[in-house]
Amino acid sequence: MTIFTEKAGMQLAFNKILKTEYLQVLPYLEKLQSQALSMETLQERLLEMFEQNYECFGIYKSGELVGVFGLWFMTRHYAGRTCEVDHIYINENLQGLGVGTQLFQFIEQYAIKKQCETIELNSYVENFRSHKFYMNLGFVIRGYHFLKKL
């Protein structure tokens, strides 16, 4: 699946990354880690994710992989069928150039095609820049995400 979008001369493609191609994703996931996880742990978790209503995509500019993101599909009592956006990473030299806006246009169209009623995402509390970006796209803050290590 190749979906092209274009804005101000920047043509992007959003291609699904299959489980067999997971090695492409690992370096990007490693960059997102606030705590160091071994590459082996990241690999195990990513491979398991592919078995759980998860889809992984690459962001391509001129055929080069410049970012990744994941989408989870589920039904929630408060949101209906939803698409949860996960682990967005866009190369630093492309941030602030409209790639994120194009990305979310793609995600919204894709979620509608998958018959979703809502899109959800989590953002770290200290990631203020992303909060403003998401709110400008129409997202609202509905709560806190809690985590307890076992």
C-alpha positions in Angstrom: 0.0 0.0 0.0 1.5 3.3 -1.0 -0.4 6.5 -0.2 1.1 9.7 -1.6 0.4 13.2 -0.2 2.0 16.4 -1.4 2.2 19.8 0.2 4.5 22.6 -0.9 6.5 20.4 -3.1 7.2 17.8 -0.4 5.8 14.5 -1.7 5.5 11.8 1.0 4.5 8.1 0.8 3.1 6.2 3.7 3.7 2.5 3.3 2.8 -0.4 5.5 5.8 -2.1 7.0 5.2 -5.8 7.3 6.3 -8.0 10.2 9.0 -9.5 8.0 10.4 -6.0 7.5 10.5 -5.1 11.2 14.3 -4.4 11.3 13.6 -1.1 9.5 11.6 0.1 12.5 13.9 -0.8 15.4 16.4 2.2 15.0 13.5 4.6 15.2 11.9 2.9 18.2 15.3 3.1 19.9 15.4 6.9 19.4 12.0 7.2 21.2 13.1 5.4 24.4 13.2 7.5 27.5 14.7 4.5 29.3 17.3 2.4 27.6 15.9 -0.9 26.4 18.0 -3.5 24.8 17.6 -4.0 21.1 16.6 -7.6 21.8 13.7 -6.4 24.1 12.5 -3.9 21.4 12.6 -6.6 18.8 10.6 -9.1 20.9 8.0 -6.5 21.8 7.6 -5.2 18.2 7.2 -8.7 16.8 4.5 -9.4 19.4 2.8 -6.2 18.6 2.3 -7.3 15.0 0.0 -10.1 16.3 -2.3 -7.7 18.2 -4.4 -5.5 15.9 -1.3 -3.4 15.2 -0.2 -2.0 11.9 3.2 -0.3 11.3 3.9 2.3 8.7 6.9 4.0 7.2 7.1 7.6 6.1 9.0 7.9 2.9 10.4 11.0 1.1 11.9 10.4 -2.3 11.9 6.7 -1.5 13.9 7.1 1.7 12.5 6.0 5.0 12.3 9.3 7.1 10.0 8.2 9.9 7.7 5.6 11.3 4.4 5.3 13.2 2.1 2.6 14.4 -1.7 2.3 14.6 -3.7 0.1 16.9 -7.3 -0.8 16.2 -9.8 -1.6 18.9 -13.3 -0.9 20.2 -13.7 1.0 23.4 -16.9 1.6 25.3 -16.4 5.4 25.5 -15.1 5.9 22.0 -16.5 3.2 19.7 -14.2 1.7 17.1 -10.9 3.7 17.5 -7.5 4.0 16.0 -4.8 4.7 18.5 -1.7 6.3 17.1 1.6 5.1 18.6 5.4 5.7 18.4 5.5 8.5 15.8 9.1 9.4 14.9 10.0 11.8 12.1 13.6 12.6 11.3 14.7 15.8 13.1 15.6 17.6 9.8 12.0 17.3 8.6 10.2 18.3 11.8 8.4 21.6 11.5 8.0 21.3 7.7 4.5 20.0 7.5 5.3 16.3 7.6 3.3 15.8 10.8 0.2 17.5 9.3 0.4 15.4 6.2 0.8 12.3 8.4 -2.3 13.0 10.4 -4.3 13.7 7.3 -3.3 10.2 6.1 -4.1 8.7 9.5 -7.5 10.3 9.6 -8.4 9.1 6.1 -7.1 5.6 6.8 -9.0 5.4 10.1 -12.2 6.4 8.3 -11.6 3.7 5.7 -11.2 1.2 8.6 -14.6 2.4 9.9 -13.2 4.1 13.0 -15.2 6.6 14.9 -12.3 8.2 16.8 -8.6 8.6 16.9 -6.7 8.5 20.1 -3.1 9.0 21.1 -0.8 9.4 24.2 1.8 12.1 24.6 4.3 12.4 27.3 3.4 15.1 29.8 6.6 17.1 29.2 6.2 17.0 25.4 4.6 20.5 25.2 5.4 21.0 21.6 3.4 17.9 20.6 0.4 19.0 22.8 0.0 22.2 20.9 0.4 20.4 17.6 -2.3 17.8 18.5 -4.7 20.5 19.8 -4.3 22.4 16.6 -5.4 19.2 14.7 -8.6 19.1 16.8 -7.5 16.6 19.5 -8.6 17.4 23.1 -7.0 16.3 26.3 -9.3 13.9 28.0 -7.2 12.5 30.9 -3.9 11.2 32.1 -2.2 7.9 31.2 -1.1 6.0 34.2 1.5 3.2 34.2 2.6 0.9 37.0 5.6 -1.4 36.4 5.1 -5.0 37.6 
